[in-house]
Amino acid sequence: MLAAAGAAVLSSCAVPGILLTAPTPAPAPVAAAPVEPPAPLAPYYSQVLAWGPCLPLADDDRERELFGAPGVECARLTVPLDYAKPEGRTAEIAVLRAAGESVNHIGSLVLNPGGPGGSGVEMAAAFAAQGAAGVFDIVGFDPRGVGKSTPTIDCTTDAEWDAARAESLRGLVAEGTAAIEARARQDAENCVQRSGGADVLANSGTRDVARDMDVLRAALGDEKLTYLGYSYGTRIGATYAEMFPQNVRAMVLDGAVDPTQTAAEGAIAQMTGFQGAFDAYAADCAQRADCPLGTDPSRTTAEFQALTRPLLDHPAPVSDGRTLSYSDAVTAVIASLYNPAAWPGLTQGLQALRAGDGTPLMTEADGYYGRRPDGSYGNDQEALMIVNCVDGGPMAGAAERADLQRRAAEAAPFADPGLPAGDGALDTCAMLPVTPTSQPHLPHAEGLPPTLVVSTTGDPATPYQAGVDLAAALGSQLITVEGTRHTAVLQGNSCVDSAVGAYLVKLKVPTEDPHCRFADS
């Protein structure tokens, strides 16, 4: 569910330039000096980035507009594919920079939009288009295996994506465990072959992304890292803080992924959060006579089930000749629950579905899956799966997997298809020839300078308590935000942005939680 985080952030950003300006020179941080890298990694740390045009990275008209804007430039950062074998295969990390003003210049502000699988290159370009420069160079990178970086995680062809999304969930359940596991085994083999080998997948986890980010810091010429990470980007940030606490200047982690949760626990927490967001949307919708879920908030989940479950057997037509499956309809709704700004569009999509037209919801689902107008797909969903597998591995056994299905239906009844629970068939993650490179744990980063964690009370994808716990573990100042949305920084809330801006620019940490609030909450 986290892959939509970057889109949610980009679609509702305020103009970041007003946040990142400094009328007077910022004070130099007082902290330990960075530790020199091991000798075998020195060539990577001392590399000089060759900046040039970004347009060659563009795959569609939207990217051509973003990457062709004045003031942006791109480069490729070379890193070891396996840090235990620095003399072996390498990976190329795509990097985009928008230069800041020379007066009072501080350095680079490195961004990550979330995912796993979100493109930092696209996020930085979008920030630059909104005038984000100020006293920082705005820098985004596509983590290893993601987007414009190479080798790229690739598991599924465009035609296979369309076919999988259109498939009947009822038919899939009816196939049985053996057939489902055979598919998963084939999917895992495809991932290995199409991505360039098992070593590409095995070294795609967050641990190695954090190492890449430290190489990037050095290549950018920054003695210390200034970082803003959203959603999954908080996992990158927390991992970096553990590994390189002495190399941090400032760090803002917004929408924390709970580092202590297993995959199953995280999934249940998310579904609980999305049910809460659905209930908030439905209550708002029910205030209007034309609400497609009716005007009784106590019945909106049942009304939604009655509207969407028929899609299990009779998909709705879409204007381009495809059909809207039950799975795509629920995906579209979940994608719309990240931010109340998307609620009017969700209402229109449900109204259209009630009239027999699946087009608006299919458009939303296409956005979630990264389907471009020409029918091609990005690789964010594939990267999301692989990185999560490498970070935490598959669930322990069949009983745990079957129990997860039942618990998910109980946590989010709006997304319950009403089908019998499966018997816990192994998934693609379980079939991959990789060993997890990290385990759920509470991070410890001795020597980390003051940092900020921003957590929103009604965040459906990364529940509020995860931010509270992460702030306590890192010794960070918590910023609580009242609202029903995923992430809060640079989304038009002056309370949040002024606190974050003062910290990033002047290293001024709030003396207490400012308890901000979105007007629509």
Backbone torsions as a table, in degrees:
resi	resn	phi	psi	omega
1	MET	NA	-15.3	-171.5
2	LEU	-79.5	-11.4	-176.1
3	ALA	-63.7	-24.2	-179.6
4	ALA	-78.3	-4.1	-175.3
5	ALA	-60.7	-45.4	-178.6
6	GLY	-61.2	-42.2	179.3
7	ALA	-62.7	-39.3	-179.4
8	ALA	-64.1	-38.8	179.2
9	VAL	-67.0	-47.0	-174.0
10	LEU	-68.9	-29.4	-174.7
11	SER	-76.0	-12.2	-173.3
12	SER	-136.7	25.6	-178.0
13	CYS	-70.8	141.3	165.1
14	ALA	-78.3	173.5	178.6
15	VAL	-71.6	111.3	-173.5
16	PRO	-70.8	-19.7	-175.2
17	GLY	-58.0	-35.3	-178.3
18	ILE	-69.4	-19.5	-178.6
19	LEU	-84.5	-28.0	-167.7
20	LEU	-110.5	26.3	176.3
21	THR	-100.6	155.1	-178.0
22	ALA	-138.1	115.7	-179.7
23	PRO	-71.1	-22.3	179.0
24	THR	-131.9	155.5	-179.3
25	PRO	-56.9	138.8	178.2
26	ALA	-75.8	144.4	179.6
27	PRO	-69.4	148.9	177.2
28	ALA	-73.1	137.3	-179.9
29	PRO	-69.2	147.9	175.9
30	VAL	-105.1	108.8	-176.3
31	ALA	-160.6	170.7	178.9
32	ALA	-64.5	150.4	178.6
33	ALA	-70.5	148.5	178.0
34	PRO	-59.7	148.6	178.1
35	VAL	-85.8	136.9	179.1
36	GLU	-66.4	141.5	179.7
37	PRO	-71.2	158.5	174.5
38	PRO	-57.0	147.3	-175.1
39	ALA	-53.1	-41.9	-179.0
40	PRO	-62.9	-21.3	-179.6
41	LEU	-94.3	-4.8	-175.6
42	ALA	-55.6	-40.9	179.1
43	PRO	-61.3	-32.6	178.4
44	TYR	-71.5	-41.6	-178.5
45	TYR	-69.6	-26.6	-176.8
46	SER	-96.7	4.8	-177.1
47	GLN	-65.4	150.3	177.7
48	VAL	-105.7	122.0	-178.8
49	LEU	-72.7	134.0	178.7
50	ALA	-96.7	96.2	-176.4
51	TRP	-78.3	141.9	178.8
52	GLY	-159.0	-169.2	-178.2
53	PRO	-62.5	149.7	178.7
54	CYS	-94.3	-16.6	-175.0
55	LEU	-55.2	-34.6	178.0
56	PRO	-60.1	-17.0	178.7
57	LEU	-82.8	-13.8	-170.9
58	ALA	-74.4	138.5	178.6
59	ASP	-110.8	-14.5	-178.9
60	ASP	-151.4	178.7	-175.0
61	ASP	-63.6	-38.1	179.2
62	ARG	-62.1	-44.8	178.6
63	GLU	-68.5	-35.0	178.2
64	ARG	-63.5	-37.0	177.6
65	GLU	-67.3	-44.1	-179.6
66	LEU	-67.0	-47.9	-172.7
67	PHE	-80.1	-14.9	178.7
68	GLY	-94.2	2.4	-178.1
69	ALA	-67.5	148.3	177.2
70	PRO	-61.3	143.4	172.9
71	GLY	90.9	-4.3	177.4
72	VAL	-104.9	144.9	178.7
73	GLU	-143.3	154.4	-173.6
74	CYS	-129.0	157.8	178.6
75	ALA	-153.3	172.5	174.9
76	ARG	-122.8	129.4	178.9
77	LEU	-97.9	126.2	179.1
78	THR	-91.3	128.6	179.2
79	VAL	-135.0	158.2	175.9
80	PRO	-68.2	138.1	173.9
81	LEU	-63.7	-40.7	177.2
82	ASP	-123.7	114.2	-177.0
83	TYR	-66.3	-16.8	174.3
84	ALA	-78.4	-11.7	179.3
85	LYS	-132.6	67.2	-174.2
86	PRO	-62.9	-17.7	178.8
87	GLU	-88.3	-2.1	-175.8
88	GLY	-90.9	-146.6	-178.7
89	ARG	-58.8	152.1	178.4
90	THR	-121.6	163.9	173.0
91	ALA	-121.4	155.1	179.2
92	GLU	-116.1	119.4	-177.9
93	ILE	-97.9	120.9	178.1
94	ALA	-73.7	132.2	-177.1
95	VAL	-131.3	136.7	174.8
96	LEU	-123.1	138.4	-179.4
97	ARG	-132.2	137.2	168.8
98	ALA	-115.7	114.8	-172.6
99	ALA	-68.6	139.8	177.0
100	GLY	-88.6	-178.9	179.7
101	GLU	-71.8	150.8	-177.4
102	SER	-78.4	-28.7	179.6
103	VAL	-72.3	129.5	179.5
104	ASN	59.4	26.2	-177.2
105	HIS	-63.4	133.7	-177.8
106	ILE	-101.1	-42.9	-176.6
107	GLY	151.9	-145.5	-177.0
108	SER	-101.0	142.3	168.1
109	LEU	-109.4	108.6	-176.8
110	VAL	-90.2	133.4	-174.8
111	LEU	-116.3	148.4	165.2
112	ASN	-139.7	130.6	-174.0
113	PRO	-87.4	-12.7	-179.3
114	GLY	120.0	-160.5	-178.3
115	GLY	130.6	-115.9	-0.8
116	PRO	-57.8	145.4	177.7
117	GLY	118.8	-7.8	179.0
118	GLY	-72.2	146.7	-177.1
119	SER	-92.2	112.4	173.9
120	GLY	-70.0	-27.4	176.9
121	VAL	-62.2	-46.8	179.3
122	GLU	-65.7	-40.3	-179.4
123	MET	-62.6	-45.9	-179.8
124	ALA	-63.4	-38.6	178.1
125	ALA	-64.5	-39.6	178.6
126	ALA	-67.1	-40.7	176.2
127	PHE	-61.5	-43.1	-180.0
128	ALA	-62.1	-38.6	-179.9
129	ALA	-64.6	-22.0	179.7
130	GLN	-100.1	15.2	175.1
131	GLY	77.8	45.0	-172.5
132	ALA	-84.7	-4.4	-166.8
133	ALA	-53.3	-80.0	-179.5
134	GLY	62.1	-141.2	-174.4
135	VAL	-87.0	-0.3	178.5
136	PHE	-115.0	148.5	158.4
137	ASP	-76.7	126.9	178.2
138	ILE	-86.4	121.1	-173.7
139	VAL	-127.0	129.2	173.4
140	GLY	-126.7	148.5	177.4
141	PHE	-136.3	148.0	172.7
142	ASP	-88.5	114.6	-179.2
143	PRO	-53.9	156.9	-178.7
144	ARG	-49.6	135.4	-179.3
145	GLY	84.5	-8.8	-172.1
146	VAL	-107.3	140.9	167.2
147	GLY	54.6	-114.6	-173.9
148	LYS	-87.6	-5.6	178.7
149	SER	-79.9	155.7	-179.0
150	THR	-134.0	150.0	-7.5
151	PRO	-64.4	152.3	-173.9
152	THR	-103.6	135.3	174.7
153	ILE	-65.0	124.3	-176.1
154	ASP	-143.8	116.9	-178.0
155	CYS	-119.9	-28.1	-165.2
156	THR	-135.8	131.7	176.0
157	THR	-75.3	165.8	178.8
158	ASP	-59.9	-43.4	179.6
159	ALA	-64.6	-38.2	177.8
160	GLU	-65.5	-37.3	176.8
161	TRP	-61.5	-48.8	179.9
162	ASP	-59.3	-42.7	-178.1
163	ALA	-66.5	-41.7	-179.0
164	ALA	-65.2	-39.6	-180.0
165	ARG	-69.1	-31.2	-177.9
166	ALA	-83.5	-12.6	-174.0
167	GLU	-66.2	145.8	178.9
168	SER	-72.4	124.3	176.7
169	LEU	-64.3	-36.4	177.7
170	ARG	-62.7	-43.2	179.1
171	GLY	-65.0	-37.0	179.2
172	LEU	-64.7	-44.4	178.7
173	VAL	-61.9	-38.0	-177.2
174	ALA	-69.7	-19.5	-178.8
175	GLU	-63.2	-33.6	179.3
176	GLY	94.4	168.7	-171.5
177	THR	-62.1	-45.8	-175.1
178	ALA	-60.8	-44.5	-178.8
179	ALA	-68.0	-40.1	179.4
180	ILE	-64.1	-41.4	-179.7
181	GLU	-70.9	-32.0	175.7
182	ALA	-63.8	-40.0	176.4
183	ARG	-63.3	-44.8	-178.8
184	ALA	-61.7	-40.0	179.0
185	ARG	-63.7	-41.8	178.5
186	GLN	-66.6	-40.4	177.9
187	ASP	-60.3	-41.4	179.4
188	ALA	-64.3	-42.3	177.7
189	GLU	-62.3	-40.7	178.2
190	ASN	-61.9	-41.9	179.7
191	CYS	-59.2	-44.5	-179.0
192	VAL	-63.7	-49.4	-175.2
193	GLN	-67.8	-46.2	-173.5
194	ARG	-77.2	-19.2	-179.2
195	SER	-92.2	-8.9	177.5
196	GLY	101.6	17.0	175.2
197	GLY	122.5	157.8	-179.3
198	ALA	-62.8	-29.7	-178.7
199	ASP	-67.4	-28.3	176.2
200	VAL	-63.8	-44.6	-179.3
201	LEU	-71.2	-42.6	-175.6
202	ALA	-63.3	-24.5	-177.6
203	ASN	-110.1	28.6	-177.2
204	SER	-103.4	5.6	-175.3
205	GLY	-76.6	173.9	-175.7
206	THR	-63.5	-33.5	177.3
207	ARG	-53.6	-44.4	-178.2
208	ASP	-78.0	-29.9	174.6
209	VAL	-62.9	-40.7	178.4
210	ALA	-62.8	-39.5	177.4
211	ARG	-64.5	-41.4	177.0
212	ASP	-59.9	-39.2	-177.4
213	MET	-65.9	-30.9	176.4
214	ASP	-72.8	-36.6	173.3
215	VAL	-62.6	-41.6	177.8
216	LEU	-61.0	-44.4	178.0
217	ARG	-52.5	-47.6	-178.6
218	ALA	-67.2	-42.5	-178.7
219	ALA	-65.6	-28.4	176.7
220	LEU	-76.5	-10.9	-179.2
221	GLY	84.9	18.2	-179.5
222	ASP	-96.5	124.6	176.0
223	GLU	-65.4	-36.0	-179.2
224	LYS	-128.8	152.2	-179.2
225	LEU	-89.7	131.9	167.8
226	THR	-111.7	123.0	-166.2
227	TYR	-137.9	139.5	173.4
228	LEU	-127.9	113.2	-177.7
229	GLY	-122.7	134.0	179.0
230	TYR	-106.4	141.2	169.4
231	SER	55.0	-120.3	176.5
232	TYR	-55.2	-27.0	176.5
233	GLY	-59.9	-20.5	175.1
234	THR	-72.6	-29.7	176.0
235	ARG	-68.6	-40.5	175.6
236	ILE	-60.8	-46.8	-177.7
237	GLY	-63.4	-44.6	179.9
238	ALA	-64.7	-37.4	177.6
239	THR	-66.1	-43.4	177.0
240	TYR	-61.0	-42.6	-179.4
241	ALA	-61.0	-37.8	176.8
242	GLU	-67.3	-40.8	-173.6
243	MET	-83.1	-34.9	-173.8
244	PHE	-134.4	53.3	-176.3
245	PRO	-59.5	-31.7	-177.6
246	GLN	-75.2	-9.4	-178.3
247	ASN	-100.9	7.1	-178.0
248	VAL	-94.9	127.5	168.9
249	ARG	-90.5	-52.9	-179.6
250	ALA	-151.8	147.1	-178.1
251	MET	-148.4	126.6	175.8
252	VAL	-118.2	122.6	-178.6
253	LEU	-116.8	115.3	-171.4
254	ASP	-118.7	120.4	-179.7
255	GLY	80.7	62.5	-168.2
256	ALA	-68.0	133.1	166.6
257	VAL	-79.8	128.6	-177.5
258	ASP	-67.4	113.5	-175.7
259	PRO	-75.1	-9.1	-177.7
260	THR	-95.0	-10.4	-173.4
261	GLN	-86.0	143.9	168.7
262	THR	-73.7	171.3	178.5
263	ALA	-58.9	-41.3	-179.1
264	ALA	-66.2	-44.7	-179.8
265	GLU	-63.3	-40.8	178.6
266	GLY	-64.1	-39.9	-179.9
267	ALA	-64.0	-42.8	-179.9
268	ILE	-67.1	-40.4	178.3
269	ALA	-61.6	-40.4	178.7
270	GLN	-66.0	-46.1	-178.3
271	MET	-64.3	-35.6	174.4
272	THR	-62.1	-42.7	178.7
273	GLY	-64.5	-40.4	-179.8
274	PHE	-70.2	-31.9	174.4
275	GLN	-64.6	-40.3	176.8
276	GLY	-61.6	-42.4	178.5
277	ALA	-67.5	-38.1	176.7
278	PHE	-62.0	-43.3	179.4
279	ASP	-62.6	-38.9	178.8
280	ALA	-66.3	-42.6	176.5
281	TYR	-61.7	-46.9	-175.8
282	ALA	-63.5	-38.8	178.5
283	ALA	-64.3	-38.1	177.7
284	ASP	-68.2	-43.4	-179.6
285	CYS	-63.4	-39.2	-175.1
286	ALA	-65.1	-12.4	178.2
287	GLN	-75.2	-9.7	-178.0
288	ARG	-113.6	139.9	-175.0
289	ALA	-62.5	-27.4	-177.3
290	ASP	-92.8	13.4	-179.5
291	CYS	-60.3	126.4	-177.8
292	PRO	-69.3	-9.2	177.9
293	LEU	-104.9	9.0	178.8
294	GLY	87.7	178.6	-174.6
295	THR	-107.9	8.4	177.5
296	ASP	-107.9	104.5	-176.5
297	PRO	-57.5	-26.7	-178.5
298	SER	-72.4	-12.3	-177.0
299	ARG	-114.7	4.7	-173.4
300	THR	-66.6	-36.7	177.4
301	THR	-62.9	-45.3	178.4
302	ALA	-62.6	-40.4	178.8
303	GLU	-64.3	-39.0	179.2
304	PHE	-66.6	-42.4	177.4
305	GLN	-60.6	-42.8	-179.7
306	ALA	-65.1	-29.6	-179.5
307	LEU	-79.7	-36.8	-171.6
308	THR	-98.8	-31.0	-176.2
309	ARG	-61.9	-31.0	174.7
310	PRO	-58.6	-21.5	178.5
311	LEU	-65.8	-18.1	177.2
312	LEU	-59.0	-33.7	-178.2
313	ASP	-112.2	-23.2	-176.6
314	HIS	-135.9	83.7	179.6
315	PRO	-58.8	150.6	-178.1
316	ALA	-86.3	141.7	178.9
317	PRO	-66.5	148.9	178.3
318	VAL	-122.9	148.1	-171.3
319	SER	-60.9	-24.7	-178.0
320	ASP	-91.9	9.4	178.0
321	GLY	99.0	-14.4	175.1
322	ARG	-78.3	177.7	175.4
323	THR	-128.4	148.9	-179.8
324	LEU	-88.1	115.4	177.6
325	SER	-82.0	167.9	174.6
326	TYR	-59.2	-44.9	-177.6
327	SER	-61.2	-42.1	179.7
328	ASP	-68.0	-35.4	178.4
329	ALA	-63.4	-44.7	179.3
330	VAL	-67.3	-39.2	176.6
331	THR	-59.4	-42.3	179.6
332	ALA	-62.3	-40.4	179.7
333	VAL	-66.5	-46.0	179.7
334	ILE	-60.2	-42.6	178.8
335	ALA	-60.9	-32.2	-178.7
336	SER	-79.6	-12.3	-177.2
337	LEU	-88.6	-1.1	179.6
338	TYR	-70.2	-25.1	-174.7
339	ASN	-154.0	132.0	178.8
340	PRO	-57.3	-20.9	177.6
341	ALA	-61.0	-23.2	-179.8
342	ALA	-89.8	-5.3	-175.5
343	TRP	-63.9	-42.2	178.0
344	PRO	-58.8	-40.2	177.3
345	GLY	-64.9	-36.8	177.3
346	LEU	-63.3	-42.9	177.6
347	THR	-59.3	-44.2	178.4
348	GLN	-62.7	-39.3	178.8
349	GLY	-65.1	-40.6	178.6
350	LEU	-70.9	-34.9	175.3
351	GLN	-63.2	-42.6	178.8
352	ALA	-64.5	-40.7	178.3
353	LEU	-62.6	-41.2	178.5
354	ARG	-61.4	-29.2	177.5
355	ALA	-87.2	1.1	176.3
356	GLY	96.9	9.1	-177.5
357	ASP	-113.2	118.9	180.0
358	GLY	-93.5	4.7	-172.6
359	THR	-61.0	-51.1	-177.3
360	PRO	-60.5	-42.1	179.0
361	LEU	-68.2	-35.2	176.9
362	MET	-63.7	-38.5	177.5
363	THR	-61.1	-40.7	178.4
364	GLU	-67.3	-42.5	178.5
365	ALA	-64.6	-38.4	176.4
366	ASP	-58.7	-41.5	178.5
367	GLY	-62.6	-41.0	179.0
368	TYR	-62.7	-43.2	-177.4
369	TYR	-83.0	-4.3	179.1
370	GLY	74.4	31.3	177.8
371	ARG	-83.0	124.0	-178.3
372	ARG	-84.1	166.5	-179.6
373	PRO	-57.6	-27.4	-179.7
374	ASP	-86.0	4.1	177.8
375	GLY	91.7	-1.8	177.8
376	SER	-86.8	160.3	-177.8
377	TYR	-120.2	147.1	166.0
378	GLY	-76.4	-175.3	-176.8
379	ASN	-112.4	19.1	-174.8
380	ASP	-63.5	-38.0	-179.7
381	GLN	-70.2	-37.4	177.0
382	GLU	-66.1	-42.1	178.0
383	ALA	-64.1	-39.5	178.7
384	LEU	-56.5	-47.3	-178.7
385	MET	-64.0	-49.1	-174.2
386	ILE	-66.1	-45.1	-178.9
387	VAL	-62.4	-43.4	177.9
388	ASN	-63.4	-36.5	176.3
389	CYS	-63.5	-46.5	-177.2
390	VAL	-70.2	-33.2	179.7
391	ASP	-71.8	-39.3	-173.1
392	GLY	-130.9	-15.2	179.0
393	GLY	78.5	175.1	-179.2
394	PRO	-73.7	164.6	174.5
395	MET	-68.9	156.1	-165.7
396	ALA	-61.7	-50.0	-173.6
397	GLY	-151.6	177.2	-176.3
398	ALA	-61.3	-40.2	-178.4
399	ALA	-62.9	-40.5	179.4
400	GLU	-65.4	-41.1	-179.0
401	ARG	-67.5	-41.2	177.5
402	ALA	-65.0	-39.8	179.5
403	ASP	-64.6	-35.2	179.0
404	LEU	-61.2	-40.9	179.2
405	GLN	-61.1	-44.3	-179.5
406	ARG	-66.1	-43.3	-178.5
407	ARG	-66.9	-35.6	179.1
408	ALA	-65.4	-40.6	178.2
409	ALA	-64.4	-36.5	178.2
410	GLU	-72.0	-36.0	-178.0
411	ALA	-73.1	-33.4	-177.3
412	ALA	-134.8	75.9	-177.4
413	PRO	-61.9	-24.4	178.9
414	PHE	-62.5	-28.4	-178.0
415	ALA	-101.0	13.8	179.7
416	ASP	-85.2	117.6	-178.3
417	PRO	-75.1	-9.8	179.7
418	GLY	79.0	17.9	178.9
419	LEU	-95.9	159.0	177.0
420	PRO	-59.6	142.2	177.0
421	ALA	-66.4	142.4	178.1
422	GLY	-72.6	178.4	-178.7
423	ASP	-103.1	21.3	172.8
424	GLY	83.5	42.6	178.7
425	ALA	-61.1	145.5	176.6
426	LEU	-63.7	143.7	179.4
427	ASP	-104.6	-178.1	-177.6
428	THR	-58.3	-38.8	-178.9
429	CYS	-56.8	-41.2	-178.5
430	ALA	-69.1	-19.4	-176.9
431	MET	-94.3	-8.1	-176.3
432	LEU	-75.0	141.4	178.7
433	PRO	-84.6	58.0	-177.5
434	VAL	-132.7	154.9	176.1
435	THR	-110.8	129.2	179.3
436	PRO	-54.3	138.6	-177.7
437	THR	-101.4	-0.6	174.9
438	SER	-154.2	165.5	-179.1
439	GLN	-133.6	154.5	176.7
440	PRO	-57.9	131.6	179.3
441	HIS	-165.2	162.2	174.8
442	LEU	-85.4	120.7	-174.5
443	PRO	-67.6	150.2	176.9
444	HIS	-133.0	122.8	-175.3
445	ALA	-134.0	77.5	-178.9
446	GLU	-64.5	133.0	-179.5
447	GLY	88.4	2.1	178.8
448	LEU	-69.2	131.6	176.4
449	PRO	-70.0	172.3	-179.7
450	PRO	-56.9	135.3	-179.6
451	THR	-133.6	169.4	179.4
452	LEU	-118.9	140.8	169.9
453	VAL	-123.0	126.8	-179.9
454	VAL	-109.0	128.1	-177.6
455	SER	-138.2	133.2	-175.6
456	THR	-103.5	134.1	-170.7
457	THR	-61.2	-36.7	-178.4
458	GLY	-108.5	27.2	179.3
459	ASP	-64.7	119.1	-175.9
460	PRO	-77.2	-28.9	-173.4
461	ALA	-92.0	-34.5	179.9
462	THR	-131.5	90.7	-171.8
463	PRO	-55.1	150.8	-172.8
464	TYR	-52.5	-43.3	-174.1
465	GLN	-61.8	-29.7	177.9
466	ALA	-60.1	-39.3	177.7
467	GLY	-68.3	-38.6	176.9
468	VAL	-59.9	-45.7	-177.2
469	ASP	-69.0	-39.9	179.8
470	LEU	-66.0	-41.2	178.1
471	ALA	-60.3	-41.5	179.0
472	ALA	-65.1	-40.4	-177.9
473	ALA	-66.7	-38.6	-177.4
474	LEU	-92.0	-2.0	-175.5
475	GLY	67.1	31.2	-176.7
476	SER	-89.3	157.4	169.4
477	GLN	-80.9	128.7	179.0
478	LEU	-88.4	137.3	168.8
479	ILE	-114.2	112.3	178.2
480	THR	-88.2	135.7	179.3
481	VAL	-126.1	122.6	175.5
482	GLU	-80.0	125.2	179.3
483	GLY	166.6	167.4	176.7
484	THR	-116.6	84.7	-179.0
485	ARG	-168.1	165.1	-179.4
486	HIS	-99.8	113.6	179.8
487	THR	73.9	161.9	-171.2
488	ALA	-140.8	-22.7	-174.5
489	VAL	-69.3	134.8	178.9
490	LEU	60.5	38.2	175.1
491	GLN	-122.0	31.2	171.5
492	GLY	88.9	10.2	178.9
493	ASN	-101.0	109.1	-174.5
494	SER	-66.0	-31.5	178.3
495	CYS	-61.7	-48.4	179.0
496	VAL	-65.9	-49.4	-172.2
497	ASP	-67.9	-34.1	179.0
498	SER	-68.7	-39.9	178.2
499	ALA	-66.8	-44.2	179.7
500	VAL	-67.4	-40.9	179.2
501	GLY	-62.3	-44.6	179.2
502	ALA	-62.4	-35.4	179.1
503	TYR	-71.5	-50.3	-177.3
504	LEU	-62.3	-40.3	-175.1
505	VAL	-83.3	-48.9	-172.7
506	LYS	-109.3	1.5	-177.2
507	LEU	59.0	32.5	179.0
508	LYS	-92.2	112.0	-177.7
509	VAL	-92.4	133.5	176.4
510	PRO	-55.4	141.4	179.9
511	THR	-74.0	-19.0	176.8
512	GLU	-155.2	166.8	178.0
513	ASP	-62.0	119.5	-177.5
514	PRO	-74.1	-12.7	179.1
515	HIS	49.6	72.9	179.4
516	CYS	-81.7	170.2	-176.7
517	ARG	-152.3	137.4	172.1
518	PHE	-84.1	141.3	-174.8
519	ALA	-63.1	-27.7	-176.4
520	ASP	-91.5	11.8	-179.0
521	SER	-99.0	NA	NA
